[in-house]
Amino acid sequence: MSAWRATKAKRVYAALQRIGWTLKKQVGSHRKLQRNGWPNYTFCFHDGEEVGPVALAKIGKETGLRPENL
């Protein structure tokens, strides 16, 4: 079973900000985030959307987000 549990995109975005990601640019629902030492990451979810475990695992791999950060 995955350590990731489905959660709202708004909560995931807030967690990314807490671990050091900042907004570089936004066009519609696409937010380009930046963090020192990491390649830019495009977060493309609407705040009310549910993000599933598979998507969360992929986000975690690309951003350093961990289940305990949520």
GIJO-V365409 format. One record per pair of residues at least 6 apart in sequence whose C-alpha atoms are under 6 Angstrom apart, sorted by the first residue. I is the first residue (numbers start at 1). J is the second residue. D is the distance in whole Angstrom. If there is no record, write none. Layout:
<<I J D> <I J D>>
This chain:
<<4 53 5> <4 67 6> <5 53 5> <6 51 5> <6 52 4> <6 53 5> <7 50 5> <7 51 5> <8 48 6> <8 49 6> <8 50 4> <8 51 6> <9 47 5> <9 49 6> <9 50 6> <9 51 6> <10 47 4> <15 69 6> <15 70 6> <21 33 6> <21 34 6> <21 35 5> <22 33 5> <22 34 5> <23 33 5> <24 32 6> <24 33 5> <25 31 6> <25 32 5> <29 44 6> <29 46 6> <30 43 6> <30 44 4> <31 42 6> <31 43 5> <32 41 6> <32 42 4> <33 40 6> <33 41 5> <34 40 5> <60 66 6>>
